[in-house]
Amino acid sequence: VVELGMPTRSVLTTCAYCGVGCSFKAELRGDELVRMVPHKDGGANEGHSCVKGRFAFGYATHPDRVYKPMVREKITDEWREVEWDTAITYVAEKMREVQARHGVGAIGGITSSRCTNEEVYVVQKMVRAAFGNNNVDTCARVCHSPTGYGLKQTFGTSAGTQDFRSVARSDVIVVIGANPTDGHPVFASRMKRRLREGAKLVVIDPRRIDLVRSPHVEAAHHLQLAPGTNVAVVNAMAHVVVTEGLVDQSFVDERCEDFDGWAEFIARPENSPEAVEGITGVPAAELRAAARLYATGGNAAIYYGLGVTEHSQGSTMVMGMANLAMATGNIGREGVGVNPLRGQNNVQGSCDMGSFPHELSGYRHVSDDAVREVFETLWDRPLMAEPGLRIPNMFDAAIDGTFRALFVQGEDIAQSDPNTKHVTAALEALDLLVVQDLFVNETAKFAHVFLPGTSFLEKDGTFTNAERRINRVRPVMAPKTGKHEWEIVCEIAQAMDYPMSYARTSEIMDEIAAVTPTFAGVSFEKLDKLGSVQWPCNDKAPEGTPIMHVDGFVRGKGRFVPTTFVPTEERSTRKFPLILTTGRILSQYNVGAQTRRTKNVAWHPEDLLEIHPHDAEVRGITDGDEVSLASRVGETKLRAVLSDRMPVGVVYTTFHHPVTGANVVTTENSDWATNCPEYKVTAVQVALRTAV
Ligand code: SF4
């Protein structure tokens, strides 16, 4: 501020990092962004912020940004700058050419959870209406797709149950497979405030995250389970509830169905804490105590992250947590619930907008004739009733030669998706890869067309945070590329002979509201008036819905689903004796495309491998040594840091830097229901580099 002078104007907008969705005033002097000031009336943050939202906006004007479209025939050619019209015509003609040669289903698109609802909506519309197929998927595939599946099966809708404020009424907080102080810092502060007031904490995580023991906060129980055994732990907790008479029977009788069959399943001896102790590594007595606390300690809330979803049984675990909450009556009021902590700013929104190959906006299946008719009437195109390809299916089909062209909106799949070698082989096999992004990222290295995108400071639209709160994203500056991202997508659709245009972004939200019952009452006008609203927002709830399933579940009755524990196929072996699990740190964000291009980079310039001192000693590794990390699919190198946060036999790293590329070693294993990758369990070997 001192250097740039005092700001002369401000624009109220939303942070573009995590799923907390903090509101900020972007303060400018002329066209220069001077500072980001957390907004005291922000529904999600109430005046608070973390280091990323407040200070890590420099990437928006970083010299690496690309402002002109670029085209090249082959990925070995040099990029050629072209005008927008040329790039758009090139994409449209190539897409049509591929379809003429290989069929309507040979092309598709991927939407981004970093983009606005409106930008995502137009991409899925382009795929369904202009491409004429359902080959659209979202990067939520690799993070919270099991949340979508599991919560829909049990509660009837694919979203968290509570607003963030509700945590102030929790007596017991259970954090499973999440690291809120690093991943969701502003919500973590709310949580810690409640814990300091006396709420009890249970952490279920292989790693001793900061919350387990920090100033004035100490977990009552840390269930330090073996990676891949979540379902065994949640089943054992439910076993204690059922066999010790801790079920909230009146809640279950009035509000739920299929309880008896589930209760018979969960009461079986193989689900007892004693039976699973050898599998999970969690002492039975500790697990019993945690289950009793959850069931009898008052309002009990579950918050969870990717340590739940990114497993071969991610969807099963989501249903297991829902079972536990229903059995104890911890749903439908303040202070309770089952709540995903969403990683990206708009992962909830990108799912809501119909980015999945099997669902139109509002989570309605493409095979539903009545739903399809609504869209067909408005869009004036017949739509396919069969689900399209998921992201991993697109990769497999590209390698097989049946899928030939892909549009990628703001996602660096070459760095973020598992088994890098497989992903890059698929990208290399494509006839046409179109990347819309800020920077020439790892994925763009395989692209034929690069369409420069806009940063959040140039966007006009909405993001939806982890508590279903729709926040306005207001433009702080005009698009530096000369076009909004949604305009580019509309122009590609038009060039493919599908008329698609909007005079302004609010018209896209009006269309979303017209076809999506949970958004029926949402408009820019309302958002400007109320600040934000949480969906469902419609005639029944004109000002939104902070807490869901209050009088009844969205599906009518909450459904209990038996959740049999099936061990992952990924096992440690003589050759790969350690288990790798991955996560993130406070100052970096996902693949680091943004945070590495801010001053944050100086704080954590590389990914590190956390290894237990015992595992390090037997390998002759000391703090700071360069080590190789290898799995059956690939090998990378990084520096070791000795840490007893992980148990013996488990190592941990982050995936923020392309050079170290943790996803070089993660495998093709995935969740049985959604194909969400099993990032959290990879058998690896670690060796001192000089000894390799
Ligand atoms: Fe942004 Fe999340 Fe930090 Fe809030 S907590 S400022 S949304 S990164």
Residues whose N, C-alpha, C, O or C-beta is under 5 A from the ligand:
A	BS01	SF4	C15 Y17 C18 V20 G21 C22 S49 C50 K52 G53 R54 H184 P185 V186
